Amino acid sequence: MIDIKGKWALVTGAARGIGKGAALCLAQHGCNLVVQGRTKEHCEAVVNEAKALGVEAVAVGAEFSDLAQVEAMLREIDEMGMPIDIVLNNAGIQIAYRTDYLLTPPSDYLDSFKINTIAPMMIVYHFLPKMEKRGFGRIVNTTSGIRLEPEQAGYSASKAALDKVTMDIAAKYEGTDVCINITDPGWCRTDLGGPNAPNAPESSLPGVVVGAFIGDRKSGRNFAAGYFTGLTLEEAVAKAEDSFPIYTGSVAYPEN
């Protein structure tokens, strides 16, 4: 398990829910934060909580359905001058649940892909060369285990696309200290997951942050949060490094 104290992490969708929990978990381990929400004001609470833990923290605002705002956010981060060592791409949207799924409008796909696939990959492409040059980086893109639900076609397709492009680019960095993986937080009671989800947002920890702490130079895995439930962060990272399989399109848990 690596020491992230003094490093900088960009956490998207960090104003509340799973993203906020992940950001504060990093802060508890001494990691400085750039936290993203739709507006900077949405992130004021998490910035203040992070600073109270003794780290530096700043907020950036961007509406990911507007890709020009994503570009502007990346420029703003560059202008701040801090090196982004860790990226947790947590922000996402579930457009709609279409009971009459054969009437799914094209806009469900267009909006979902902009927010859930294109925006996070713009962030990945922006910071990867800088990580590669410094010889260190951790990228964790948030996926979903949703399947067999055409009622959520736009959402599930955009997450499947994110899985594909993440795994493809991860293969290029295998064996380096730039590690690229995905995480599935599970179905949690968040604004996205809704009030009827079976899991509390806190159940996503430590699973959703494991990829920031691994030190085995391996990429291309799905650190699904359910596998790490009840473990300490140290135990979770040890399990991830010891026995977690390469992702092949579905979650395959280790037997031990």
C-alpha positions as MATLAB code, in Angstrom:
seq = 'MIDIKGKWALVTGAARGIGKGAALCLAQHGCNLVVQGRTKEHCEAVVNEAKALGVEAVAVGAEFSDLAQVEAMLREIDEMGMPIDIVLNNAGIQIAYRTDYLLTPPSDYLDSFKINTIAPMMIVYHFLPKMEKRGFGRIVNTTSGIRLEPEQAGYSASKAALDKVTMDIAAKYEGTDVCINITDPGWCRTDLGGPNAPNAPESSLPGVVVGAFIGDRKSGRNFAAGYFTGLTLEEAVAKAEDSFPIYTGSVAYPEN';
ca = [
       0.000    0.000    0.000;
       1.506    3.289   -1.090;
       1.674    6.502    0.925;
      -0.368    9.274   -0.737;
       0.446   11.950    1.816;
       1.227   15.247    0.069;
      -0.025   14.078   -3.328;
      -2.866   15.787   -5.196;
      -6.081   14.088   -6.250;
      -8.880   15.271   -8.511;
     -12.190   13.780   -7.400;
     -15.181   14.465   -9.638;
     -18.731   14.371   -8.347;
     -17.312   15.123   -4.913;
     -19.994   17.459   -3.573;
     -21.960   14.648   -1.936;
     -22.525   10.910   -1.725;
     -19.905    8.451   -2.867;
     -17.612   11.102   -4.328;
     -17.572   13.099   -1.111;
     -16.840    9.997    0.933;
     -14.005    9.014   -1.391;
     -12.504   12.500   -1.320;
     -12.529   12.686    2.464;
     -11.042    9.200    2.711;
      -8.090   10.404    0.629;
      -7.822   13.516    2.791;
      -7.718   11.383    5.920;
      -4.585    9.818    4.476;
      -2.938   13.185    3.840;
      -3.849   13.653    0.186;
      -4.561   17.184   -1.054;
      -7.743   17.604   -3.055;
      -9.193   19.266   -6.102;
     -12.902   18.525   -5.837;
     -15.352   19.000   -8.678;
     -19.046   19.698   -8.602;
     -21.443   21.337  -10.997;
     -20.507   24.600   -9.297;
     -17.728   25.482   -6.863;
     -20.353   26.432   -4.305;
     -21.660   22.879   -4.259;
     -18.255   21.748   -2.995;
     -17.779   24.242   -0.173;
     -18.689   21.753    2.556;
     -16.295   19.031    1.412;
     -13.490   21.579    0.942;
     -13.954   22.783    4.498;
     -14.091   19.244    5.878;
     -10.929   18.319    4.006;
      -9.065   21.365    5.263;
     -10.090   20.472    8.806;
      -8.219   17.206    8.280;
      -5.033   19.166    7.634;
      -4.744   18.986    3.852;
      -5.025   21.555    1.097;
      -8.286   21.551   -0.827;
      -9.789   23.609   -3.629;
     -13.000   23.379   -5.619;
     -13.649   23.572   -9.343;
     -17.004   23.782  -11.048;
     -18.049   22.231  -14.332;
     -21.268   20.915  -15.783;
     -20.132   17.774  -17.595;
     -22.979   17.864  -20.118;
     -21.213   20.959  -21.490;
     -17.841   19.709  -22.718;
     -16.560   23.274  -23.068;
     -16.913   23.563  -19.296;
     -14.832   20.401  -18.886;
     -12.089   21.940  -21.016;
     -12.253   25.160  -19.006;
     -12.009   23.182  -15.757;
      -8.887   21.397  -16.960;
      -7.286   24.709  -17.915;
      -8.137   26.107  -14.490;
      -6.501   23.159  -12.746;
      -3.386   23.564  -14.893;
      -3.226   27.245  -13.996;
      -3.344   26.389  -10.295;
      -0.037   24.624  -10.790;
      -0.470   21.538   -8.626;
       0.399   18.138  -10.113;
      -2.589   15.807  -10.230;
      -1.294   12.416   -9.113;
      -4.644   10.675   -8.608;
      -7.921   10.926  -10.529;
     -11.156    9.462   -9.196;
     -13.735    9.920  -11.946;
     -16.846    9.511   -9.840;
     -19.260   11.998  -11.466;
     -22.067   10.465  -13.461;
     -25.748   10.655  -14.274;
     -28.638    8.233  -14.687;
     -30.856    9.971  -17.238;
     -34.122    8.096  -16.843;
     -35.795    4.767  -16.179;
     -37.845    3.983  -19.297;
     -40.536    1.437  -18.504;
     -41.487    1.529  -22.176;
     -37.868    0.986  -23.198;
     -38.680    0.625  -26.901;
     -39.435    4.345  -26.853;
     -36.019    5.287  -25.440;
     -35.160    8.654  -27.041;
     -31.770    9.294  -28.658;
     -31.152   12.052  -26.122;
     -30.791    9.409  -23.386;
     -27.697    8.117  -25.178;
     -26.323   11.509  -26.141;
     -26.591   13.010  -22.663;
     -25.360    9.861  -20.922;
     -22.310    9.516  -23.136;
     -21.263   13.134  -22.676;
     -21.359   12.922  -18.891;
     -20.488    9.285  -18.203;
     -18.003    8.509  -20.969;
     -16.635   11.518  -22.825;
     -16.061   13.892  -19.903;
     -14.164   11.359  -17.755;
     -12.035   10.309  -20.701;
     -11.232   13.942  -21.493;
      -9.888   14.127  -17.944;
      -7.920   10.898  -18.377;
      -6.369   12.033  -21.653;
      -5.452   15.383  -20.121;
      -3.615   14.099  -17.066;
      -2.133   10.835  -18.335;
       0.813   12.401  -20.209;
       1.719   14.427  -17.119;
       1.543   11.322  -14.933;
       3.633    9.358  -17.395;
       6.279   12.098  -17.454;
       6.494   12.134  -13.649;
       6.478    8.343  -13.497;
       3.485    8.068  -11.179;
      -0.285    8.174  -11.428;
      -3.481    6.500  -10.316;
      -6.717    6.687  -12.308;
      -9.947    5.070  -11.157;
     -13.023    5.396  -13.353;
     -16.397    4.581  -11.800;
     -18.465    1.972  -13.591;
     -21.749    0.216  -12.872;
     -22.722   -3.412  -12.499;
     -26.099   -2.777  -14.081;
     -27.056   -5.356  -16.705;
     -30.134   -6.839  -18.372;
     -32.080   -3.614  -17.895;
     -33.015   -2.043  -21.235;
     -35.025    0.433  -19.171;
     -31.705    2.178  -18.441;
     -30.118    1.776  -21.856;
     -28.438    5.181  -22.086;
     -26.832    4.830  -18.686;
     -25.712    1.215  -19.054;
     -24.354    1.768  -22.561;
     -22.337    4.797  -21.475;
     -20.827    2.878  -18.559;
     -20.040   -0.102  -20.786;
     -18.276    2.258  -23.172;
     -16.297    3.768  -20.301;
     -15.252    0.268  -19.219;
     -14.068   -0.536  -22.732;
     -11.976    2.556  -23.345;
     -10.552    2.432  -19.817;
      -9.461   -1.191  -20.131;
      -8.003   -0.574  -23.579;
      -5.851    2.329  -22.416;
      -4.969    0.532  -19.175;
      -3.233   -2.167  -21.215;
      -0.770    0.439  -22.466;
       0.386    1.191  -18.909;
       0.563   -2.317  -17.480;
       3.774   -2.766  -15.499;
       4.304    0.957  -14.973;
       3.637    3.067  -11.898;
       0.712    4.694  -13.714;
      -2.153    2.386  -12.733;
      -5.545    2.619  -14.438;
      -8.506    0.670  -13.109;
     -12.259    0.889  -12.619;
     -14.520    0.543   -9.595;
     -18.160   -0.374   -9.147;
     -19.553    1.171   -5.943;
     -22.689   -0.959   -6.062;
     -26.279    0.209   -5.911;
     -26.245    2.896   -3.231;
     -28.793    5.339   -1.850;
     -27.535    8.444   -3.619;
     -29.139   11.006   -5.906;
     -28.219    8.701   -8.778;
     -29.112    5.394   -7.136;
     -32.348    6.619   -5.589;
     -33.876    6.098   -2.145;
     -34.739    2.421   -2.679;
     -31.180    1.225   -3.257;
     -30.113   -1.476   -0.788;
     -26.748    0.016    0.177;
     -25.689    3.127    2.060;
     -23.116    5.330    0.303;
     -20.637    4.469    3.061;
     -20.663    0.842    1.907;
     -18.695    1.882   -1.170;
     -15.644    2.423    1.042;
     -12.915    1.314    1.002;
     -13.574   -0.288   -2.383;
     -13.906    2.882   -4.449;
     -10.522    4.211   -3.291;
      -8.496    0.993   -3.406;
      -7.143    1.869   -6.845;
      -5.514    5.014   -5.442;
      -3.443    3.019   -2.946;
      -2.258   -0.032   -4.865;
       1.467   -0.375   -5.390;
       1.724   -3.454   -7.610;
       1.988   -1.646  -10.987;
      -0.995   -3.525  -12.399;
      -3.836   -2.040  -14.422;
      -7.081   -3.217  -15.946;
      -9.050   -4.435  -12.934;
     -12.525   -3.766  -11.565;
     -12.248   -3.069   -7.845;
     -15.933   -3.656   -7.194;
     -16.750   -2.234   -3.773;
     -18.834   -5.230   -2.715;
     -15.766   -7.409   -2.594;
     -14.133   -5.188    0.042;
     -17.109   -4.668    2.358;
     -16.083   -4.854    5.996;
     -12.351   -4.658    5.316;
     -10.008   -1.950    6.487;
      -8.263    0.006    3.761;
      -5.029   -1.853    4.480;
      -6.781   -5.216    4.212;
      -8.564   -4.151    1.039;
      -5.384   -3.018   -0.700;
      -3.610   -6.223    0.295;
      -6.470   -8.297   -1.161;
      -6.490   -6.194   -4.335;
      -2.781   -6.625   -4.884;
      -2.739  -10.307   -3.980;
      -5.628  -11.845   -5.817;
      -7.789   -9.523   -7.872;
      -8.285  -10.618  -11.494;
      -7.973   -8.623  -14.682;
     -11.389   -7.361  -15.753;
     -12.830   -9.237  -18.719;
     -16.276   -7.697  -19.013;
     -17.951   -8.963  -15.871;
     -17.016   -8.865  -12.220;
     -15.093  -11.988  -11.270;
     -14.315  -12.157   -7.594;
     -11.294  -14.075   -6.290;
     -12.190  -17.297   -4.538;
     -10.025  -16.616   -1.478;
];
